[in-house]
Amino acid sequence: MRTWTSLQFLLLSLCIVRGDVSPQTSVSPALLVVNQGDRNISFIDPSTNRQIATVSEGETVGHGHEIAILPEGRIAYVPIYSNTGVGKPGLNGREILVVDIPRRKVIGHIDFGRGVRPHCPVYDPVTGLLYVTTELDNTVTVVDPRNLTIAGVIPTRQQQSHMLAISHDGRRGYTANVMPGTVSVLDLRARTTLAIVHGLGQGQRISISPDDTRVFVPDQTKPRLAVIDTATNAIRTWISLPSIGFSSTPTPDGRWLLVTLKSANKLGVIDLSTRTMVHTIDLPAGPQEIVVGPANNLVYVSCIRSGKVAVVDTSTWTISALVDAGAGADGLAWAP
């Protein structure tokens, strides 16, 4: 697969803006799902809760886990991680796929030049930069999505920096470092590590509150979730869970924190005002990642062992639909 030049990418972007795209390929909004097992990306129409298309990752070293989409909803970025889990022997991915969403095809890639296991991409609308965890280098790599170039790196000073959350002003980043059981606090503008938060047991996934005051990390060794105070960069408190949590996502109003309880096949709902779990919802096998839909009363949960996406209505805390995606359904993102 070739690397696209800045001119080629610009010409393609101009074609898209001008409308030179077959209209039947466009669905707005659409939920994109990265399917580890099928090595492809599902396109889900939320109006029908059906998969309407897939895009193959092609011949890559490993497969993708996570996805980020630019705000205009036309370009997606899928890092190719590995064919195995964190810290396990296997292939070392070295690229990010660039996907044209309206045309539903891979249009290029960003090559790191060596195996770094790129994993979690997060787009910052403030700076227009894309941040990607590069696990084998103990860094977060800064990518300029406008010209598909690597703009810099930020050391995390920890191994297995797997997932990333960033503050809404684009100034701070927080990585969950799996086996060390730590969180690296990053100054994204200065591209330095500010602090290391210890004592998490074993981290994996990470999220940040809408007001940027708290960071949430479920412990992978005990049924509890750490709440980190971003003012002090220290654990403020622990929230007890009925079983070990995996990923978390706060609702936009900051009232609820949603947590996947992967081994229990449930979605937990935490009332952040009381720091207690008030609801659990049964889900298909292997609830993995959570994303809030364009209608804020709906959230979508990928279920990796069942290949489904569960649609949960937060007004009733019930499942309103189950959507067939692909084998190993994992990363989720909305194309507006």
C-alpha positions, 0 to 999 in steps of 0.5 A, a space after each residue: 500500500 502506498 503513502 499518499 502525498 499531501 497534493 493527492 490528499 488535497 485533490 481528493 478532499 477537494 473532490 469530496 467537498 465539490 460533491 464528486 461522490 456517488 450520493 447513494 454511498 452517503 449515510 449521515 450520521 453513520 456508526 463505524 465499528 472496527 471488527 477485529 476478527 473480520 479485519 474490516 470496518 462496519 457502517 451502521 445506519 442508526 435509522 434502521 439499526 442495520 449494517 449497510 456496508 463494510 470496508 476491508 482493511 486489506 493486507 496489513 500487519 495485524 488488524 485494527 482495534 480503534 477508530 477516530 473520525 474528523 468532525 466533518 465526517 468524511 475521513 476516518 483513521 484506523 491504526 493497525 495494532 497487532 494480531 494479539 493483545 497487550 503485552 503478548 507476542 505477535 505482529 507489530 503494526 506500523 501504520 494508520 489506515 486513512 478511510 474515505 467515509 462517503 466512498 467507503 474505501 481505504 485511500 492511503 496510510 500513514 507509515 511509522 517506518 517500523 512496528 510500534 503497535 499504534 492503537 488509540 487515536 484521538 482527534 483534538 478539534 482545538 488544534 486539528 491534530 490527531 494523537 495516537 498511542 504508540 505502545 512499543 515506543 512508550 509514546 503518544 505520536 502526534 499526527 497532522 491529518 491535513 497532510 498525513 505526516 507525523 508531527 512529533 512524539 510525546 513520551 509517556 515514560 511508561 510501558 504499554 500506554 494503550 488508551 488515551 483521553 484528552 481534555 476538551 481544551 486540548 492541553 492535557 492528555 492521559 494514558 492508561 498504562 496497562 501492566 504498570 497500573 499507572 496513568 501518564 499525565 501529558 502536556 500536549 502543547 509542550 509534548 512532555 510528561 507532567 506526572 505519573 499517577 500510581 496505584 491503579 492495579 492494572 489499567 486498560 481503558 480511560 475516560 475524562 469527565 465533560 468538565 475535565 476535572 476527573 479521569 476514570 480508570 477501571 482496575 483490571 485486577 479488582 472490581 473497582 474504578 479509580 477517580 483521578 483528580 486532574 487538579 492534583 494528578 492523584 487518585 481522589 477516590 475509588 468506586 466499587 463495581 459488582 465485577 471487574 470493569 473494562 471501559 467507561 464513558 460519561 454522559 454529556 451532562 456529566 450525570 452518569 458514568 457508563 462502565 462495561 462489565 465485560 466478564 458479567 456481560 453487563 453495562 453498569 450505570 454509575 450516578 457520579 453525584 453519589 459515586 454508586 452504581 444504580 443500574 445494570 443492563 444485560 448485554 450480549 457477550 463481551 461488552 467492550 466500548 461505549 459511545 454516545 449517539 447523536 441523540 444523547 438518550 441513546 448509547 452504543 456498546 460494542 460486544 466483542 465476543 458476539 459481534 453485535 452492537 447494543 443500543 441502550 436507551 438512557 431514558 429507560 435504561 433498556 436495550 432498544 436494539 441489537 445490531 449485527 456488526 462483525 466478528 470481534 466488534 470493538 472500536 466505535 466512532 460516529 460520522 456526523 
